[in-house]
């Protein structure tokens, strides 16, 4: 489901294909069951709705970098992971970050994984400080 969501968020950022159509195609391709399809649509809507909040978190954690310099794949990965950090408290931070790093590496290369890992580790310290206390920074 994450891959289909990533593709849909990327389409939305690129203002190309309709993100809902891209999501449906991805969900079909990955044979996602009906309950998860509904959840995926809800997640996409939330990501699009909450973009300014996610941008605010990214602005806080970007060091010597600006959002307009970020690759669109990395940005899409971060939007998906930030949504999960905010909305899915049942998922441990480590799982969310590991999945985001994996997606970043798969779709944008190994260096993307390091970049995404650093950003999301810092973002998790803001969004889930209780879970991150006592952990060394990435």
C-alpha positions as CSV (number, residue, x, y, z in Angstrom):
1,X,0.0,0.0,0.0
2,X,2.9,2.4,0.8
3,X,4.2,2.1,-2.8
4,X,0.9,3.0,-4.3
5,X,0.5,5.9,-1.9
6,X,4.0,7.1,-2.7
7,X,3.2,7.1,-6.4
8,X,0.0,9.0,-5.8
9,X,1.7,11.6,-3.6
10,X,4.4,12.0,-6.2
11,X,1.8,12.5,-8.9
12,X,0.1,15.2,-6.8
13,X,3.4,17.0,-6.2
14,X,4.3,16.9,-9.9
15,X,0.8,18.2,-10.8
16,X,0.7,15.6,-13.6
17,X,-1.6,12.7,-13.4
18,X,-4.6,12.7,-11.1
19,X,-3.3,11.4,-7.7
20,X,-6.5,9.4,-7.0
21,X,-6.3,7.6,-10.4
22,X,-2.6,6.9,-9.8
23,X,-3.5,5.5,-6.3
24,X,-6.2,3.3,-7.7
25,X,-3.9,2.0,-10.4
26,X,-1.2,1.2,-7.8
27,X,-3.7,-0.4,-5.5
28,X,-4.9,-2.6,-8.4
29,X,-1.3,-3.5,-9.3
30,X,-0.4,-4.5,-5.8
31,X,-3.8,-6.3,-5.3
32,X,-4.6,-4.4,-2.1
33,X,-7.7,-5.6,-0.3
34,X,-10.8,-3.4,-0.1
35,X,-10.4,-2.3,3.5
36,X,-6.8,-1.2,2.9
37,X,-7.9,0.6,-0.3
38,X,-10.3,2.7,1.7
39,X,-7.6,3.5,4.2
40,X,-5.2,4.4,1.4
41,X,-7.6,6.9,0.0
42,X,-8.1,8.4,3.4
43,X,-4.4,8.7,3.9
44,X,-3.9,10.4,0.5
45,X,-6.6,12.9,1.4
46,X,-5.0,13.6,4.8
47,X,-1.6,14.1,3.2
48,X,-2.9,16.6,0.7
49,X,-5.0,18.4,3.3
50,X,-2.2,18.6,5.9
51,X,0.6,19.7,3.5
52,X,1.2,23.0,5.3
53,X,1.7,21.3,8.6
54,X,4.1,18.8,7.1
55,X,6.0,21.6,5.4
56,X,6.3,23.4,8.8
57,X,7.9,20.3,10.3
58,X,10.3,19.9,7.4
59,X,11.2,23.6,7.6
60,X,12.1,23.1,11.2
61,X,14.4,20.1,10.6
62,X,16.1,21.0,7.3
63,X,19.6,22.3,8.1
64,X,21.5,24.2,5.5
65,X,18.9,23.2,3.0
66,X,15.5,24.4,1.8
67,X,12.4,22.6,0.7
68,X,12.6,23.9,-2.8
69,X,15.9,22.0,-3.2
70,X,14.5,18.7,-2.1
71,X,13.8,16.0,-4.7
72,X,10.1,15.3,-5.3
73,X,10.5,11.6,-4.5
74,X,12.2,12.5,-1.1
75,X,9.4,15.0,-0.4
76,X,6.7,12.5,-1.2
77,X,8.4,9.9,1.0
78,X,8.6,12.4,3.8
79,X,5.0,13.4,3.5
80,X,3.9,9.8,3.7
81,X,6.1,9.2,6.8
82,X,5.1,12.4,8.5
83,X,1.5,11.4,8.1
84,X,2.3,8.1,9.7
85,X,4.2,9.7,12.6
86,X,1.3,12.0,13.3
87,X,-1.7,9.7,12.7
88,X,-0.5,6.2,13.4
89,X,0.7,6.0,16.9
90,X,0.4,2.2,16.9
91,X,3.4,2.1,14.4
92,X,6.8,2.5,16.1
93,X,9.0,5.3,14.9
94,X,11.7,2.9,13.9
95,X,9.3,1.0,11.6
96,X,8.0,4.2,9.9
97,X,11.6,5.6,9.4
98,X,12.9,2.2,8.1
99,X,10.0,1.9,5.6
100,X,10.6,5.5,4.4
101,X,14.3,4.9,4.0
102,X,13.6,1.8,2.0
103,X,11.2,3.6,-0.3
104,X,13.7,6.5,-0.7
105,X,16.5,4.1,-1.6
106,X,14.3,2.2,-4.0
107,X,12.9,5.2,-5.9
108,X,15.6,7.8,-5.6
109,X,18.9,6.0,-4.8
110,X,21.0,5.1,-1.7
111,X,21.9,8.7,-0.9
112,X,18.2,9.5,-0.6
113,X,17.9,7.0,2.2
114,X,20.5,8.8,4.3
115,X,18.8,12.2,3.7
116,X,15.3,10.8,4.5
117,X,16.6,9.1,7.6
118,X,18.1,12.3,9.0
119,X,15.0,14.4,8.3
120,X,12.6,11.9,9.7
121,X,14.6,11.2,12.8
122,X,14.6,14.9,13.6
123,X,10.9,15.2,12.7
124,X,10.1,12.2,15.1
125,X,11.8,14.1,17.9
126,X,9.3,16.9,17.3
127,X,6.2,14.8,16.7
128,X,6.8,11.9,19.1
129,X,9.3,13.3,21.7
130,X,8.2,10.7,24.3
131,X,9.1,7.8,22.0
132,X,12.4,9.4,21.0
133,X,13.7,10.4,24.4
134,X,17.0,8.7,25.2
135,X,17.8,7.9,21.6
136,X,20.9,9.2,20.0
137,X,20.4,11.5,17.0
138,X,20.7,9.9,13.6
